[in-house]
Amino acid sequence: MYTYIVLGAGKQGLAIAYDLGKFCDAKKIVVADYDAKLAKAGAARVNKLLKKKLCVPVRADAGKEADLKRLFKGADCVVSAVPYHFNYGVAKAAVAAGANFCDLGGNTDVVKKELSLDKAAKKAGVTLVPDTGLMPGMGNTLAVHAMNVMDRVDELHLRCGGLPQKPKGPLGYKLVFSVEGLVNEYFGTAYIIRKGKTAAVPTFDGLEELDFPKPVGRCQAFVTSGGTSTCPWTFAGKVKEYDYKTVRYPGHYEKIKTLLDLGFFDQSPVDVKGNKVVPRQLSHVLLTKKIDYPQDPDLVVLRVTAVGRHKGKKAVMTMDVMDFQDKKTGFTAMERTTGFPAAIVAHHLVRGLAPKGAVPLEKAIIPVLFICDFLKRGIPYREKIRVG
């Protein structure tokens, strides 16, 4: 039985806490948040769903490493569900406290800083694994699974999206995680493998169309940042192509691309009648007001396609996940498919199933064990290999 700390009592944080309590041998779960009321309400909600009092609410400031170190002391694993820019400091505090650590990641530069803690983590006898949610996260683990199953993999294409079950509003989209995280993915540079080498490509590159089973149907997919995480460096020279694109309903790409081109996501202040305004911060506020439909049910699609050889012949292996908001627990599809994988990784870490140190996800987790645990959650997962 293990003691877990979930830092962040928002959307994904509570899904993580619930899954830890239901499947991960928890004897105690600390739900910590800067907002004490949010932590208290979140802990009460999870306890009610679990029908037992495992969760304890605590107020914590993700920006104060010394305080976090004291809080983390004695925990078996800390799971961070706070905005990505806090994760390096939170990871340092966890290592200093002698606790295993994983997070939802999403920003490759921050992840690289976390991985620089490798020596400290090994010395502390703990494991630190960033990027353990949906994408980056589960999709990359499924990519490694394909590499283990097939004779040889030449190409890996990952496509994923969190969507409203029915397109709505000006973007045909609803917020399924923090607006800060969403805009971070839309802006900047993405890293892929092209012709066997790591390559940097701009976000919103490579627009394509693809089809999913009903009720999703025809969608768009385009490059966004963070999804491949460290895989382009890990697998350069081992596969010829490795890329990730975000899935949206038709029309979304053109509208967001227009806002990007107009500078609505720039981070340099502009003068507005004598006042300094940061366009991205303003856009965060406006987007939240216009595309946050908390009552509308969502869905998640994830498809990993591997092209290579199997049993001596040309083959294509596909792995598909499609999940819908759960009426029974109230957790959204994005909360489930992001939070549950992170909880699975945390459970693997406390059981010593990963090497010690700061380890990229693709090197830390045994994919077949992950898939076995994921199937216990009742979320449909399908894989098939087409030969010839």
C-alpha positions in Angstrom: 0.0 0.0 0.0 1.4 3.4 -1.1 1.2 7.1 -0.3 0.7 9.3 -3.3 0.6 13.1 -3.6 -1.3 14.6 -6.5 -0.2 18.3 -7.0 -3.1 20.1 -8.7 -6.7 19.6 -7.9 -8.0 20.6 -11.4 -9.5 18.5 -14.2 -6.7 15.9 -14.6 -5.5 16.0 -11.0 -8.8 14.5 -9.7 -8.9 11.8 -12.4 -5.4 10.9 -11.3 -6.4 10.8 -7.6 -9.4 8.6 -8.4 -7.5 6.1 -10.5 -4.7 5.9 -7.8 -7.4 5.1 -5.3 -9.2 2.6 -7.4 -6.4 0.6 -9.1 -3.0 1.6 -7.6 -2.9 0.1 -4.0 -3.2 3.5 -2.3 -3.3 3.8 1.4 -3.3 7.6 1.3 -3.7 10.2 -1.4 -2.8 13.8 -0.7 -4.7 16.2 -3.0 -2.7 19.4 -2.9 -3.6 22.7 -4.6 -2.9 26.5 -4.2 -6.6 26.9 -3.7 -7.5 25.2 -0.4 -11.2 25.1 -1.2 -10.5 23.4 -4.5 -8.4 20.8 -2.8 -11.0 20.2 -0.2 -13.8 19.9 -2.7 -11.7 17.7 -5.0 -10.7 15.3 -2.2 -14.3 15.0 -1.1 -15.5 14.2 -4.6 -12.9 11.5 -5.1 -13.6 10.0 -1.7 -17.3 9.9 -2.5 -16.6 8.1 -5.8 -14.3 5.6 -4.2 -16.7 5.1 -1.2 -13.8 5.4 1.2 -11.7 8.2 2.7 -8.3 7.9 1.0 -7.9 11.5 -0.1 -6.7 14.3 2.2 -6.7 17.9 1.0 -3.7 20.2 1.6 -2.9 23.7 0.4 0.4 23.9 -1.4 2.2 26.4 -3.6 3.8 24.8 -6.7 6.3 27.6 -6.9 7.8 27.1 -3.4 10.3 24.2 -3.6 11.2 24.3 0.1 7.6 23.9 1.2 7.0 21.2 -1.4 10.0 19.2 -0.2 8.5 19.1 3.3 5.1 18.1 1.9 6.6 15.3 -0.2 8.7 13.8 2.6 7.5 10.2 3.2 5.5 9.9 0.0 6.1 7.0 -2.4 5.3 9.0 -5.5 4.3 12.6 -6.4 2.2 13.1 -9.5 2.2 16.7 -10.9 -0.9 18.0 -12.6 0.0 21.7 -12.4 0.9 23.9 -15.4 4.1 22.6 -17.2 6.3 25.5 -16.3 6.2 24.5 -12.6 7.4 20.9 -13.2 11.1 21.3 -13.0 10.9 22.9 -9.6 8.4 20.3 -8.4 10.6 17.5 -9.7 13.6 18.9 -7.8 11.5 19.0 -4.6 10.4 15.4 -5.1 13.9 14.1 -5.7 15.1 16.1 -2.6 12.4 14.5 -0.6 13.2 11.0 -1.8 9.9 10.5 -3.6 9.3 9.1 -7.1 7.9 11.6 -9.5 5.9 11.8 -12.8 4.0 14.6 -14.5 1.8 15.5 -17.4 4.5 17.4 -19.1 3.8 18.9 -22.5 6.8 21.3 -23.0 10.0 19.6 -24.3 12.4 22.3 -23.0 11.1 21.8 -19.4 11.3 18.1 -19.8 14.9 18.3 -20.8 15.6 20.3 -17.6 13.9 17.6 -15.6 16.0 14.9 -17.2 19.1 16.8 -16.1 18.2 15.6 -12.5 19.2 12.1 -13.4 22.3 11.9 -11.1 20.4 13.4 -8.2 17.5 11.0 -8.7 19.8 8.0 -8.9 21.5 9.1 -5.7 18.2 9.5 -4.0 17.1 6.0 -5.2 14.0 7.3 -7.0 12.6 7.4 -10.5 11.5 10.6 -12.3 9.5 10.3 -15.5 8.1 13.4 -17.3 5.3 13.4 -19.9 3.1 10.6 -18.7 -0.4 11.7 -19.8 -2.1 11.1 -23.1 0.1 13.0 -25.6 2.9 13.3 -24.7 2.5 10.0 -22.9 0.4 7.0 -23.8 0.8 7.5 -27.5 4.5 7.3 -27.2 4.3 4.2 -25.1 2.1 2.6 -27.8 4.7 3.6 -30.4 7.4 1.7 -28.4 4.9 -1.3 -28.2 4.8 -1.4 -32.0 8.6 -1.4 -32.2 8.7 -4.3 -29.8 6.0 -6.3 -31.7 7.1 -5.8 -35.3 10.3 -7.1 -36.9 11.2 -3.6 -38.0 9.5 -0.2 -37.8 10.4 2.4 -40.4 7.6 5.0 -39.7 5.6 6.0 -36.7 2.7 8.4 -37.0 0.8 9.5 -33.9 -2.5 11.4 -34.2 -4.6 12.5 -31.2 -7.3 14.9 -30.3 -9.7 15.8 -27.5 -13.0 17.0 -29.0 -16.5 17.9 -28.1 -18.9 15.1 -29.0 -20.7 17.7 -31.1 -18.7 20.6 -32.7 -19.8 23.9 -31.1 -18.9 27.6 -31.0 -16.6 29.6 -33.1 -13.8 27.0 -33.2 -15.9 23.8 -33.3 -14.0 23.0 -30.1 -14.3 23.0 -26.3 -11.6 23.3 -23.7 -10.7 19.9 -22.4 -7.6 21.0 -20.4 -6.0 24.3 -19.4 -6.1 27.1 -22.0 -2.4 27.7 -21.1 -1.5 24.2 -22.1 -3.6 24.4 -25.3 -1.9 27.6 -26.6 1.5 26.2 -25.6 0.9 23.3 -28.0 -0.3 25.5 -30.8 2.7 27.9 -30.7 6.4 27.4 -31.4 8.5 24.5 -32.7 7.8 20.7 -32.9 10.4 18.0 -33.1 10.1 15.0 -35.3 12.2 12.4 -37.0 12.6 12.9 -40.7 14.9 10.6 -42.9 16.2 9.1 -39.7 17.3 12.4 -38.1 15.8 14.7 -35.6 14.2 17.7 -37.2 12.5 20.9 -36.0 9.3 21.9 -37.8 6.9 24.8 -37.2 3.6 24.2 -35.5 0.6 24.2 -37.8 2.7 22.5 -40.5 1.6 19.4 -42.5 -2.2 19.8 -42.6 -3.9 16.5 -43.5 -7.4 14.9 -43.4 -8.2 11.5 -41.9 -11.2 9.5 -40.9 -12.2 7.9 -37.6 -15.2 5.6 -36.8 -18.5 7.2 -36.0 -19.5 9.5 -34.3 -16.2 11.3 -35.1 -15.9 10.9 -38.9 -13.7 13.2 -41.1 -11.1 15.4 -39.2 -8.1 17.6 -39.7 -4.7 16.9 -38.2 -1.7 19.3 -38.1 1.6 19.6 -36.3 1.6 20.9 -32.7 4.4 21.0 -30.2 5.3 18.7 -27.3 3.6 15.6 -28.4 6.7 13.6 -29.4 8.5 14.8 -26.3 12.0 13.2 -26.2 11.3 10.4 -28.7 12.9 12.1 -31.7 16.3 12.1 -29.9 15.7 8.6 -28.5 14.8 7.0 -31.8 16.8 9.0 -34.3 18.6 6.5 -36.5 16.3 3.7 -35.4 13.2 4.8 -37.4 13.0 6.9 -40.5 9.9 8.9 -39.6 8.3 9.8 -36.3 5.7 12.5 -36.1 2.8 13.7 -34.1 -0.3 15.8 -35.1 -3.3 17.1 -33.2 -6.7 16.1 -34.4 -9.5 18.7 -34.8 -12.9 18.9 -36.6 -12.8 20.5 -40.1 -12.3 24.3 -40.1 -10.5 24.6 -36.8 -7.1 24.8 -38.4 -7.8 27.7 -40.6 -9.3 29.8 -37.7 -6.5 29.2 -35.3 -3.9 29.7 -38.0 -5.4 33.2 -38.7 -5.1 34.1 -35.0 -1.5 32.9 -34.9 -0.6 34.9 -38.0 -2.3 38.0 -36.6 -0.2 37.8 -33.4 -2.9 37.0 -30.9 -0.5 34.4 -29.3 2.6 36.6 -29.2 4.2 37.0 -25.8 5.8 40.5 -26.3 3.7 43.3 -24.7 1.9 45.7 -27.0 0.8 49.2 -26.2 -3.0 49.7 -25.9 -3.8 53.3 -25.1 -0.9 53.6 -22.7 -1.4 50.1 -21.2 1.0 47.2 -21.8 -1.0 44.1 -22.9 0.5 40.7 -23.6 -1.5 39.3 -26.6 -1.2 35.7 -25.4 -2.5 36.5 -21.9 -5.5 38.4 -23.4 -6.2 35.5 -25.7 -6.2 33.1 -22.8 -8.9 35.1 -21.2 -11.0 35.5 -24.3 -10.7 31.9 -25.4 -11.7 30.6 -21.9 -14.9 32.7 -22.1 -15.8 31.6 -25.6 -14.9 27.9 -25.8 -15.3 26.6 -22.3 -18.5 24.5 -22.3 -18.1 22.4 -19.1 -21.6 20.8 -19.5 -20.9 19.5 -23.0 -19.6 15.9 -23.2 -16.2 15.3 -24.9 -14.4 12.4 -26.6 -10.8 11.5 -27.2 -9.3 9.8 -30.3 -5.8 8.4 -30.4 -4.3 6.6 -33.3 -0.7 5.3 -33.6 0.3 3.9 -37.0 3.5 1.9 -37.5 4.8 1.1 -40.9 7.5 -1.6 -41.4 7.9 -5.3 -41.6 6.2 -8.2 -39.6 7.0 -11.9 -40.0 9.2 -11.0 -43.0 6.6 -9.0 -44.9 5.6 -5.4 -45.3 3.1 -4.5 -42.6 1.1 -1.7 -41.0 0.2 -1.9 -37.4 -2.5 0.4 -36.0 -3.4 1.1 -32.4 -6.7 2.9 -31.7 -8.2 4.4 -28.6 -11.6 6.2 -28.5 -13.1 7.2 -25.2 -16.2 9.2 -24.2 -17.1 11.2 -21.1 -18.1 8.9 -18.3 -21.6 9.7 -17.0 -21.1 7.5 -13.9 -18.1 9.3 -12.5 -18.4 12.6 -14.3 -14.8 12.4 -15.6 -14.4 13.7 -19.1 -12.7 11.6 -21.8 -9.7 13.9 -21.7 -9.4 13.6 -17.9 -9.6 9.8 -18.1 -7.2 9.3 -21.0 -4.7 11.8 -19.5 -5.1 11.1 -15.8 -5.3 7.3 -15.8 -2.1 6.8 -17.8 -0.2 9.0 -15.4 -1.6 7.0 -12.5 -0.6 3.8 -14.2 3.0 5.1 -14.5 3.0 6.2 -10.8 1.9 2.7 -9.8 4.8 1.2 -11.9 7.3 3.6 -10.3 6.3 2.7 -6.7 6.6 -1.0 -7.5 10.1 -0.6 -8.9 9.1 -1.5 -12.5 11.2 1.3 -14.0 15.0 2.1 -13.7 16.2 4.6 -11.1 17.1 8.1 -12.3 15.5 10.7 -14.5 14.2 8.6 -17.4 12.3 9.5 -20.6 9.0 7.7 -20.7 9.9 5.7 -23.8 12.8 4.2 -21.8 11.0 3.9 -18.5 7.8 1.9 -19.0 7.4 -1.6 -20.3 4.6 -1.1 -22.9 2.9 -4.5 -22.6 2.6 -4.1 -18.9 1.2 -0.6 -19.4 -1.4 -1.9 -21.9 -2.5 -4.7 -19.6 -3.1 -2.1 -16.8 -4.8 0.3 -19.2 -7.3 -2.4 -20.3 -8.4 -2.8 -16.6 -9.8 0.8 -16.9 -12.5 -0.3 -19.4 -11.4 2.1 -22.1 -11.6 0.5 -25.5 -8.2 -0.3 -27.1 -7.8 -2.0 -30.4 -4.7 -3.0 -32.3 -4.3 -4.8 -35.6 -1.5 -5.7 -38.0 -2.2 -5.7 -41.8 0.4 -7.7 -43.7 1.2 -7.2 -47.3 
